[in-house]
């Protein structure tokens, strides 16, 4: 996420419940991934969970960026 997107996120997340939820989920997925990826050995279930978390994180980020792009257009009006 670039600086402009971070600024928009900080500005609009408190007012936009969906955006706030997506940000919170993104942070949660990141923490879970860090914990799992720090393990020197991962079970097949953990490897599968890592793939799922990465997919969920990416899907959420894609939605967040789309919302932020709408807000960026509004700011430029």
Rosetta constraint file for C-alpha pairs under 8 A:
AtomPair CA 1 CA 5 HARMONIC 6.08 0.50
AtomPair CA 1 CA 6 HARMONIC 6.66 0.50
AtomPair CA 2 CA 6 HARMONIC 6.34 0.50
AtomPair CA 3 CA 7 HARMONIC 6.22 0.50
AtomPair CA 4 CA 8 HARMONIC 6.22 0.50
AtomPair CA 5 CA 9 HARMONIC 6.01 0.50
AtomPair CA 5 CA 65 HARMONIC 7.42 0.50
AtomPair CA 5 CA 68 HARMONIC 6.49 0.50
AtomPair CA 6 CA 10 HARMONIC 6.19 0.50
AtomPair CA 7 CA 11 HARMONIC 6.18 0.50
AtomPair CA 8 CA 12 HARMONIC 5.95 0.50
AtomPair CA 8 CA 13 HARMONIC 7.99 0.50
AtomPair CA 8 CA 68 HARMONIC 6.38 0.50
AtomPair CA 8 CA 71 HARMONIC 7.29 0.50
AtomPair CA 8 CA 72 HARMONIC 7.24 0.50
AtomPair CA 9 CA 13 HARMONIC 5.39 0.50
AtomPair CA 9 CA 19 HARMONIC 7.74 0.50
AtomPair CA 9 CA 68 HARMONIC 6.86 0.50
AtomPair CA 10 CA 14 HARMONIC 7.43 0.50
AtomPair CA 12 CA 16 HARMONIC 6.00 0.50
AtomPair CA 12 CA 19 HARMONIC 7.67 0.50
AtomPair CA 12 CA 71 HARMONIC 7.96 0.50
AtomPair CA 13 CA 17 HARMONIC 6.87 0.50
AtomPair CA 13 CA 19 HARMONIC 5.30 0.50
AtomPair CA 13 CA 20 HARMONIC 4.73 0.50
AtomPair CA 13 CA 23 HARMONIC 7.92 0.50
AtomPair CA 14 CA 20 HARMONIC 6.50 0.50
AtomPair CA 16 CA 20 HARMONIC 6.16 0.50
AtomPair CA 17 CA 21 HARMONIC 6.08 0.50
AtomPair CA 18 CA 22 HARMONIC 6.14 0.50
AtomPair CA 19 CA 23 HARMONIC 6.15 0.50
AtomPair CA 19 CA 64 HARMONIC 6.23 0.50
AtomPair CA 19 CA 67 HARMONIC 7.32 0.50
AtomPair CA 20 CA 24 HARMONIC 6.13 0.50
AtomPair CA 21 CA 25 HARMONIC 6.10 0.50
AtomPair CA 22 CA 26 HARMONIC 6.05 0.50
AtomPair CA 22 CA 60 HARMONIC 5.86 0.50
AtomPair CA 22 CA 61 HARMONIC 7.49 0.50
AtomPair CA 22 CA 63 HARMONIC 7.81 0.50
AtomPair CA 22 CA 64 HARMONIC 6.48 0.50
AtomPair CA 23 CA 27 HARMONIC 6.31 0.50
AtomPair CA 23 CA 60 HARMONIC 7.98 0.50
AtomPair CA 23 CA 64 HARMONIC 7.48 0.50
AtomPair CA 24 CA 28 HARMONIC 6.21 0.50
AtomPair CA 25 CA 29 HARMONIC 6.04 0.50
AtomPair CA 25 CA 57 HARMONIC 7.65 0.50
AtomPair CA 25 CA 60 HARMONIC 7.65 0.50
AtomPair CA 26 CA 30 HARMONIC 6.16 0.50
AtomPair CA 26 CA 57 HARMONIC 5.58 0.50
AtomPair CA 26 CA 60 HARMONIC 6.64 0.50
AtomPair CA 26 CA 61 HARMONIC 7.12 0.50
AtomPair CA 27 CA 31 HARMONIC 6.28 0.50
AtomPair CA 28 CA 32 HARMONIC 6.26 0.50
AtomPair CA 29 CA 33 HARMONIC 6.04 0.50
AtomPair CA 29 CA 53 HARMONIC 5.99 0.50
AtomPair CA 29 CA 54 HARMONIC 7.65 0.50
AtomPair CA 29 CA 56 HARMONIC 7.73 0.50
AtomPair CA 29 CA 57 HARMONIC 6.13 0.50
AtomPair CA 30 CA 34 HARMONIC 6.13 0.50
AtomPair CA 30 CA 57 HARMONIC 7.53 0.50
AtomPair CA 31 CA 35 HARMONIC 6.27 0.50
AtomPair CA 32 CA 36 HARMONIC 6.27 0.50
AtomPair CA 32 CA 53 HARMONIC 7.87 0.50
AtomPair CA 33 CA 37 HARMONIC 5.83 0.50
AtomPair CA 33 CA 50 HARMONIC 6.26 0.50
AtomPair CA 33 CA 53 HARMONIC 6.85 0.50
AtomPair CA 33 CA 54 HARMONIC 7.66 0.50
AtomPair CA 34 CA 38 HARMONIC 5.99 0.50
AtomPair CA 35 CA 39 HARMONIC 7.11 0.50
AtomPair CA 36 CA 42 HARMONIC 7.62 0.50
AtomPair CA 36 CA 46 HARMONIC 7.02 0.50
AtomPair CA 36 CA 50 HARMONIC 7.07 0.50
AtomPair CA 37 CA 50 HARMONIC 7.72 0.50
AtomPair CA 42 CA 46 HARMONIC 5.60 0.50
AtomPair CA 42 CA 47 HARMONIC 6.08 0.50
AtomPair CA 43 CA 47 HARMONIC 6.23 0.50
AtomPair CA 44 CA 48 HARMONIC 6.17 0.50
AtomPair CA 45 CA 49 HARMONIC 6.11 0.50
AtomPair CA 46 CA 50 HARMONIC 6.12 0.50
AtomPair CA 47 CA 51 HARMONIC 6.45 0.50
AtomPair CA 48 CA 52 HARMONIC 6.29 0.50
AtomPair CA 49 CA 53 HARMONIC 6.05 0.50
AtomPair CA 50 CA 54 HARMONIC 6.13 0.50
AtomPair CA 51 CA 55 HARMONIC 6.22 0.50
AtomPair CA 52 CA 56 HARMONIC 6.15 0.50
AtomPair CA 53 CA 57 HARMONIC 5.94 0.50
AtomPair CA 54 CA 58 HARMONIC 6.10 0.50
AtomPair CA 55 CA 59 HARMONIC 6.16 0.50
AtomPair CA 56 CA 60 HARMONIC 6.11 0.50
AtomPair CA 57 CA 61 HARMONIC 6.13 0.50
AtomPair CA 58 CA 62 HARMONIC 6.11 0.50
AtomPair CA 59 CA 63 HARMONIC 6.40 0.50
AtomPair CA 60 CA 64 HARMONIC 6.11 0.50
AtomPair CA 61 CA 65 HARMONIC 6.03 0.50
AtomPair CA 62 CA 66 HARMONIC 6.29 0.50
AtomPair CA 63 CA 67 HARMONIC 6.34 0.50
AtomPair CA 64 CA 68 HARMONIC 6.13 0.50
AtomPair CA 65 CA 69 HARMONIC 6.02 0.50
AtomPair CA 66 CA 70 HARMONIC 6.55 0.50
AtomPair CA 67 CA 71 HARMONIC 6.52 0.50
AtomPair CA 68 CA 72 HARMONIC 6.06 0.50
AtomPair CA 69 CA 73 HARMONIC 6.28 0.50
AtomPair CA 70 CA 74 HARMONIC 6.41 0.50
AtomPair CA 71 CA 75 HARMONIC 6.17 0.50
AtomPair CA 72 CA 76 HARMONIC 6.35 0.50
AtomPair CA 73 CA 77 HARMONIC 6.56 0.50
